[in-house]
Amino acid sequence: MLTQMLAMLAMLATSEPLARSTQDPVSDAASAFLDSLDETQRAACTYEFSDAERKNWQPVPFGTAGVKLEDLSETQRERLRELLKSVLSEEGLATVDGVMVLEAILVAIEQERGRASRFHGAERYFITIYGDPASADTEANAPWAWRIEGHHLSFTFTCKAGEWVAHGPLFVGSQPARVQGGEHDAMRLLGSKDDNVRALIGMLDAEQRARAVGEQRVPGNVVLTPGRDDGFGEPRGLPASEMTQIQRAALLRAISEWAKWLRKDLAEAEVERMRDSLEKTTLYWLGGMGVDEPHYWRIVGPHFSIEYAAPERDPDHVHALWRDLENDFGGDLLRRHLEKHHAYDHDHDDG
């Protein structure tokens, strides 16, 4: 499977250039992907930007909105890969690929145990586009969004060509969390990110650790799932303001690792936001310290939250969620855009 994936990447590296250019790589890639779809596929893939489905992301594999990966031709897959590359780094692409590799492993395990699920599949992923990325060619240049989603993967990006790209929610799962045996033996898709936070807990003294590590039960999932956009309630954990300089540096490294999913300029901007608000960022851990033990942690700053859950019922089945508390689905960026255009329309009202 890995050999086939590497061959596909090599093929994509030599694929034809995108057909048109708006000087915005995300809009170009999305337009080229849409142009490759037939009429039926395009109807399944596209929604109005205002459609409620745009915010209907799913941490469970029950959603079926969009055009299905397994129904795409080789050319269409190439165009989809270009769309992914327009927002993700090599590490981000590898994470998406890794989710699908693990999905194939999970399907094989389930089949071996005689309990195959119709909701699982290495190509059971759906792509949706909201609004018109080609509006970048026009004076309107309206915001638009796109999402790729399936079991253990939900990435949403909201864009205004040439001005901003908002990421989030970004959800990734791993089942198994640690592969045992076979071609991908010892693979831990999210392992290094989990290990970074575990190492930071190990740097704390007894007093700090008492603040950072709670006594509650490990939750069964990440908390800020759909419908839970109101935050975590009462603040818990150890604030960075009570850490040493070395510990704060380790905290920044730990959260910066998540930004590495994004293309370089987006990642750099995100890390700068994280650095600017580091003193107001809080670390909270529940459960055991062992890699394979049930545990949960979250790191929450003024504008972001990162969660990781390895629940008691199955710690080998983990979920991770990165949310931008200001700009998920466009958020504040979209509000400012709408306010600006409302003010423009008011100033130019002939009435």
C-alpha positions as CSV (number, residue, x, y, z in Angstrom):
1,M,0.0,0.0,0.0
2,L,2.8,2.4,0.9
3,T,4.5,1.6,-2.4
4,Q,1.3,2.5,-4.3
5,M,0.9,5.7,-2.4
6,L,4.5,6.8,-3.2
7,A,3.9,6.0,-6.8
8,M,0.8,8.1,-6.8
9,L,2.7,11.0,-5.3
10,A,5.4,10.7,-8.0
11,M,2.7,10.8,-10.7
12,L,1.1,13.9,-9.2
13,A,4.4,15.7,-9.2
14,T,4.4,15.4,-13.0
15,S,0.8,16.1,-13.6
16,E,-0.3,18.8,-16.0
17,P,-0.6,22.4,-14.6
18,L,-3.9,23.8,-13.6
19,A,-6.0,25.1,-16.4
20,R,-6.6,28.6,-15.2
21,S,-5.1,31.0,-12.7
22,T,-6.6,33.7,-10.4
23,Q,-3.2,34.2,-8.8
24,D,-4.7,32.4,-5.7
25,P,-3.6,28.8,-5.4
26,V,-6.5,27.5,-3.4
27,S,-9.2,29.0,-5.7
28,D,-7.3,27.8,-8.7
29,A,-7.0,24.3,-7.4
30,A,-10.7,24.2,-6.3
31,S,-11.8,25.5,-9.7
32,A,-9.7,23.0,-11.5
33,F,-11.1,20.2,-9.4
34,L,-14.7,21.3,-10.1
35,D,-13.9,21.5,-13.8
36,S,-12.8,17.9,-13.8
37,L,-16.2,16.6,-12.4
38,D,-19.1,15.5,-14.5
39,E,-22.5,17.1,-14.1
40,T,-23.7,14.6,-11.5
41,Q,-20.5,14.7,-9.5
42,R,-20.5,18.5,-9.5
43,A,-24.1,18.6,-8.3
44,A,-23.2,16.3,-5.4
45,C,-20.1,18.3,-4.5
46,T,-21.3,21.9,-4.6
47,Y,-23.5,23.9,-2.1
48,E,-24.3,27.5,-1.6
49,F,-22.0,29.2,0.8
50,S,-25.0,29.9,3.1
51,D,-26.0,26.2,3.2
52,A,-26.1,24.8,6.7
53,E,-24.1,21.8,5.5
54,R,-21.0,24.0,5.5
55,K,-20.9,23.8,9.3
56,N,-22.2,20.3,9.6
57,W,-18.8,18.6,10.1
58,Q,-18.8,15.2,11.6
59,P,-16.3,13.4,14.0
60,V,-18.2,10.2,13.2
61,P,-18.3,8.6,9.7
62,F,-22.0,8.9,9.1
63,G,-22.0,11.9,6.8
64,T,-22.5,11.4,3.0
65,A,-22.6,14.9,1.7
66,G,-20.3,15.5,-1.3
67,V,-18.6,13.6,-4.1
68,K,-17.0,10.4,-2.9
69,L,-13.2,9.7,-3.3
70,E,-13.7,6.2,-4.5
71,D,-15.9,7.5,-7.4
72,L,-13.2,9.8,-8.7
73,S,-11.2,9.1,-11.8
74,E,-7.4,9.3,-11.9
75,T,-7.5,12.8,-13.3
76,Q,-10.0,13.9,-10.7
77,R,-7.8,12.5,-8.0
78,E,-4.9,14.5,-9.3
79,R,-7.0,17.6,-9.1
80,L,-8.0,16.8,-5.6
81,R,-4.4,16.3,-4.6
82,E,-3.6,19.7,-6.0
83,L,-6.4,21.2,-3.8
84,L,-5.0,19.5,-0.7
85,K,-1.5,20.7,-1.6
86,S,-2.8,24.3,-1.9
87,V,-3.5,24.4,1.9
88,L,-1.4,21.6,3.4
89,S,2.3,21.0,3.9
90,E,4.0,17.7,3.1
91,E,3.4,16.8,6.8
92,G,-0.3,17.7,6.4
93,L,-0.6,15.6,3.2
94,A,1.2,12.7,5.0
95,T,-1.4,13.0,7.8
96,V,-4.3,12.7,5.4
97,D,-2.6,9.8,3.6
98,G,-1.9,8.2,7.0
99,V,-5.5,8.4,8.0
100,M,-6.5,6.5,4.9
101,V,-3.7,3.9,5.4
102,L,-5.0,3.3,8.9
103,E,-8.5,3.0,7.6
104,A,-7.4,0.2,5.3
105,I,-5.8,-1.5,8.3
106,L,-8.9,-1.1,10.3
107,V,-11.1,-2.5,7.6
108,A,-8.8,-5.6,7.3
109,I,-9.0,-6.1,11.1
110,E,-12.8,-5.8,11.1
111,Q,-13.2,-8.2,8.2
112,E,-10.9,-10.7,10.0
113,R,-13.1,-10.4,13.1
114,G,-16.2,-10.8,11.0
115,R,-17.7,-7.4,11.8
116,A,-17.1,-5.2,8.8
117,S,-18.7,-1.7,9.0
118,R,-20.4,0.0,6.0
119,F,-19.2,3.3,7.4
120,H,-15.5,2.4,7.1
121,G,-13.4,2.3,4.0
122,A,-10.0,3.5,2.7
123,E,-11.8,5.6,0.0
124,R,-15.0,6.4,1.8
125,Y,-14.2,10.1,2.0
126,F,-16.3,13.0,0.7
127,I,-15.4,16.4,-0.8
128,T,-17.7,19.4,-0.7
129,I,-17.3,22.9,-1.9
130,Y,-19.4,25.8,-0.7
131,G,-19.8,28.9,-2.8
132,D,-17.9,29.6,-6.0
133,P,-14.1,29.5,-6.0
134,A,-14.2,31.0,-9.5
135,S,-15.6,34.2,-8.0
136,A,-11.9,35.1,-7.4
137,D,-12.0,35.9,-11.2
138,T,-14.7,38.6,-10.6
139,E,-15.0,41.9,-8.7
140,A,-17.2,40.2,-6.1
141,N,-14.4,37.8,-4.9
142,A,-16.9,36.2,-2.5
143,P,-15.7,34.0,0.3
144,W,-16.1,30.2,-0.3
145,A,-15.1,27.1,1.6
146,W,-14.3,23.4,1.1
147,R,-14.2,20.3,3.2
148,I,-12.8,16.8,3.0
149,E,-14.4,14.4,5.4
150,G,-14.7,10.7,6.3
151,H,-13.8,8.3,9.1
152,H,-11.2,10.0,11.3
153,L,-10.8,13.0,9.0
154,S,-12.6,16.3,8.8
155,F,-10.7,19.3,7.4
156,T,-12.5,22.5,6.6
157,F,-11.0,25.6,4.9
158,T,-12.7,28.9,4.3
159,C,-11.1,31.3,1.8
160,K,-11.2,34.7,0.3
161,A,-8.9,34.7,-2.7
162,G,-5.7,36.6,-2.2
163,E,-6.7,37.8,1.3
164,W,-7.1,35.0,3.8
165,V,-7.5,31.3,4.3
166,A,-9.1,30.2,7.6
167,H,-8.6,26.6,8.8
168,G,-10.8,24.7,11.0
169,P,-12.2,22.6,12.4
170,L,-9.4,20.1,11.8
171,F,-10.2,16.7,13.1
172,V,-8.0,13.5,12.9
173,G,-8.4,10.1,14.4
174,S,-6.2,7.1,14.6
175,Q,-7.4,3.5,14.9
176,P,-5.2,1.8,15.8
177,A,-3.3,4.4,17.6
178,R,-0.2,2.2,17.3
179,V,-0.1,-0.4,14.5
180,Q,1.1,-3.8,15.5
181,G,2.6,-6.0,12.8
182,G,2.5,-5.8,9.0
183,E,3.9,-3.3,6.6
184,H,3.2,-0.3,8.9
185,D,4.3,-1.9,12.2
186,A,4.8,0.6,15.0
187,M,3.2,3.4,13.1
188,R,1.7,6.1,15.4
189,L,0.1,8.7,13.3
190,L,-0.4,11.2,16.1
191,G,2.3,9.8,18.4
192,S,4.9,12.6,18.2
193,K,2.3,15.2,19.0
194,D,1.0,13.3,22.0
195,D,4.6,12.6,23.1
196,N,5.5,16.3,23.0
197,V,2.7,17.1,25.6
198,R,3.6,14.1,27.7
199,A,7.2,15.3,27.8
200,L,6.1,18.7,28.9
201,I,4.1,17.2,31.8
202,G,7.3,15.4,32.8
203,M,9.1,18.8,33.0
204,L,6.7,20.2,35.7
205,D,7.5,20.3,39.4
206,A,5.1,18.8,41.9
207,E,3.1,22.0,42.4
208,Q,2.8,22.7,38.7
209,R,1.8,19.1,38.1
210,A,-1.0,19.4,40.6
211,R,-2.4,22.3,38.7
212,A,-2.0,20.7,35.2
213,V,-3.2,17.1,36.0
214,G,-6.8,16.7,36.9
215,E,-8.5,13.8,38.8
216,Q,-11.6,13.6,36.7
217,R,-12.3,10.5,34.5
218,V,-10.9,10.5,31.0
219,P,-13.7,11.7,28.7
220,G,-14.9,9.4,25.9
221,N,-14.0,11.8,23.2
222,V,-12.7,15.3,22.5
223,V,-15.0,17.9,23.9
224,L,-15.6,20.6,21.2
225,T,-17.5,18.4,18.9
226,P,-20.4,19.8,16.7
227,G,-22.8,21.6,18.9
228,R,-20.2,22.3,21.6
229,D,-18.8,25.6,20.2
230,D,-19.4,27.3,23.6
231,G,-16.0,26.3,25.0
232,F,-14.9,24.2,28.0
233,G,-16.7,25.9,30.8
234,E,-14.7,26.6,33.9
235,P,-11.0,27.0,33.0
236,R,-8.8,24.2,34.2
237,G,-5.1,23.4,34.1
238,L,-1.8,25.1,34.4
239,P,-1.4,28.5,32.6
240,A,1.8,29.2,30.8
241,S,2.3,32.3,32.9
242,E,3.1,29.9,35.8
243,M,5.7,28.0,33.8
244,T,9.4,28.6,33.5
245,Q,10.9,30.0,30.4
246,I,12.1,26.5,29.3
247,Q,8.7,25.0,30.0
248,R,7.0,27.8,28.0
249,A,9.4,27.1,25.1
250,A,8.4,23.4,25.2
251,L,4.8,24.4,25.2
252,L,5.2,26.6,22.2
253,R,7.0,23.8,20.4
254,A,4.3,21.3,21.3
255,I,1.5,23.5,19.9
256,S,3.6,24.7,16.9
257,E,3.8,21.1,15.8
258,W,0.1,21.2,14.9
259,A,0.6,24.2,12.6
260,K,3.0,22.1,10.6
261,W,0.0,20.5,8.9
262,L,-0.5,23.8,7.1
263,R,1.4,25.2,4.1
264,K,4.4,27.2,5.1
265,D,3.0,30.8,5.1
266,L,-0.2,29.7,6.9
267,A,1.8,27.8,9.5
268,E,4.1,30.7,10.2
269,A,1.2,33.0,10.7
270,E,-0.5,30.6,13.1
271,V,2.6,30.0,15.1
272,E,3.0,33.8,15.5
273,R,-0.6,34.0,16.8
274,M,0.2,31.2,19.3
275,R,3.4,32.9,20.4
276,D,1.7,36.2,20.9
277,S,-0.9,34.6,23.2
278,L,1.3,32.1,24.9
279,E,1.1,33.6,28.4
280,K,-2.7,33.1,28.3
281,T,-2.5,29.5,27.2
282,T,-3.4,26.6,29.5
283,L,-2.3,23.0,29.7
284,Y,-4.7,20.3,31.2
285,W,-4.2,16.5,31.4
286,L,-6.3,13.6,32.6
287,G,-5.5,10.0,33.0
288,G,-2.3,7.9,32.8
289,M,1.1,9.0,31.6
290,G,1.8,5.8,29.6
291,V,1.7,6.0,25.8
292,D,-0.9,3.2,25.7
293,E,-2.9,4.2,28.8
294,P,-6.2,6.0,28.6
295,H,-5.6,9.7,28.8
296,Y,-6.9,13.1,27.6
297,W,-5.2,16.4,27.3
298,R,-6.0,19.8,25.9
299,I,-4.1,23.0,25.4
300,V,-6.3,26.1,25.2
301,G,-5.3,29.6,24.2
302,P,-7.4,32.8,23.6
303,H,-7.9,31.9,20.0
304,F,-7.4,28.1,19.7
305,S,-7.9,24.8,21.4
306,I,-6.1,21.5,20.7
307,E,-7.5,18.3,22.2
308,Y,-6.3,14.7,22.3
309,A,-8.5,11.8,23.6
310,A,-7.5,8.1,24.2
311,P,-10.6,6.9,26.0
312,E,-10.9,4.3,28.6
313,R,-13.1,2.0,26.5
314,D,-10.4,1.8,23.8
315,P,-7.1,3.8,24.3
316,D,-5.9,2.4,21.0
317,H,-8.6,4.5,19.2
318,V,-7.7,8.1,19.6
319,H,-9.2,11.4,18.4
320,A,-7.5,14.8,18.0
321,L,-9.2,18.1,17.3
322,W,-7.7,21.5,16.5
323,R,-10.2,24.4,16.5
324,D,-9.6,28.0,15.8
325,L,-11.9,29.7,18.4
326,E,-11.9,32.9,16.4
327,N,-11.9,31.8,12.7
328,D,-13.4,28.3,12.4
329,F,-15.6,28.4,9.3
330,G,-14.2,31.9,8.6
331,G,-15.4,33.2,11.9
332,D,-14.1,36.7,12.6
333,L,-12.5,37.1,9.2
334,L,-15.8,36.4,7.6
335,R,-17.7,38.8,9.9
336,R,-15.2,41.6,9.1
337,H,-15.7,40.9,5.4
338,L,-19.4,41.1,5.7
339,E,-19.3,44.3,7.7
340,K,-16.9,45.9,5.2
341,H,-19.2,45.1,2.3
342,H,-22.3,46.1,4.2
343,A,-20.7,49.5,4.9
344,Y,-19.6,49.8,1.2
345,D,-23.2,49.0,0.0
346,H,-24.6,51.5,2.4
347,D,-22.1,54.3,1.3
348,H,-23.1,53.6,-2.3
349,D,-26.8,53.3,-1.8
350,D,-28.5,55.6,-4.4
351,G,-31.4,56.0,-2.0
